[in-house]
Amino acid sequence: MANNVTEGYAGDVTQNPVETFGEWFTSIHGYSSLIVCLFGIPKNIRNITVLTRKDMQNPLNALLCWLAVADFLKMMPYVPFVIHFDCAFDPSDSSPEKLTLSWVMYM
């Protein structure tokens, strides 16, 4: 009985829905994450600027400020990464031009 369940996918040439979604998401992930980073970096700087004002200092705003700092520090190095690995080259490409030693070390 268990063999009947696995036989359905063994000879099937169509992809399962998870693989189809994965291919679609990979095709838009680089550009959408670049847009999020390019929008989020200035907004995090603005949040840090507002939350560090004298009249805004309290424990909750200090936590929110450090959250914005962490988010900013995460987004800054991600921009060149996503430009190189997802926008300049095909995400599934593994060519020597894409995977140079310096870019792999950066990754």
C-alpha positions in Angstrom: 0.0 0.0 0.0 2.9 2.4 0.8 4.4 1.8 -2.7 1.2 3.1 -4.3 1.7 6.5 -2.7 5.3 6.9 -3.8 4.7 5.5 -7.3 2.5 8.5 -8.1 5.5 10.9 -8.1 8.1 8.4 -9.4 7.1 8.5 -13.0 5.5 12.0 -12.9 7.2 14.6 -15.1 5.5 17.6 -13.5 7.0 19.4 -10.5 5.3 19.3 -7.2 3.9 22.6 -6.0 6.7 23.3 -3.5 9.3 23.2 -6.3 7.2 25.4 -8.5 6.8 28.0 -5.8 10.5 27.7 -5.0 11.5 28.5 -8.6 9.0 31.4 -8.8 10.2 32.8 -5.4 13.8 32.5 -6.4 13.2 34.6 -9.5 11.8 37.5 -7.6 13.6 37.3 -4.3 16.7 39.2 -5.3 14.8 42.2 -6.6 12.2 42.3 -3.9 14.8 42.1 -1.1 16.9 44.8 -2.8 13.8 47.1 -2.8 13.1 46.3 0.9 16.8 47.1 1.8 16.9 50.3 -0.2 13.6 51.4 1.5 14.6 50.1 5.0 18.1 51.6 5.3 16.9 55.2 5.3 13.9 54.4 7.4 16.1 52.8 10.1 18.4 55.8 10.1 15.3 58.0 10.6 14.1 55.7 13.4 17.5 55.9 15.1 17.5 59.7 14.8 14.0 60.1 16.2 14.4 57.6 19.0 17.7 59.0 20.3 16.2 62.5 20.9 16.3 63.7 24.5 12.5 63.8 24.9 12.1 60.3 23.4 14.5 58.5 25.8 12.9 55.7 27.8 13.5 52.0 28.1 11.1 50.9 25.4 12.5 53.4 22.9 16.0 52.4 23.7 15.0 48.8 22.8 13.4 50.0 19.6 16.4 52.1 18.7 18.8 49.1 19.1 16.4 47.0 17.0 16.7 49.6 14.3 20.5 49.6 14.6 20.6 45.8 14.3 18.3 45.9 11.3 20.4 48.6 9.7 23.6 46.7 10.3 22.0 43.6 8.7 20.7 45.4 5.6 23.9 47.3 4.7 26.1 44.3 3.8 23.1 42.5 2.3 22.7 45.1 -0.5 26.0 44.2 -2.4 25.4 40.5 -1.7 22.0 40.5 -3.3 23.1 42.6 -6.2 25.9 40.3 -7.0 24.4 36.9 -6.3 20.7 37.5 -7.3 20.5 40.4 -9.6 23.8 40.4 -11.6 23.8 36.6 -12.1 21.1 34.0 -12.2 20.5 32.7 -8.7 20.9 29.1 -9.9 24.2 29.9 -11.7 27.4 28.5 -10.3 29.9 29.9 -12.7 33.4 30.9 -11.7 32.6 34.6 -12.5 29.9 34.5 -9.8 31.7 32.4 -7.2 35.1 34.1 -7.0 37.0 33.6 -3.8 36.4 37.2 -2.6 32.6 36.9 -3.1 32.5 33.5 -1.5 34.4 34.9 1.5 32.0 37.9 1.6 29.1 35.5 1.5 
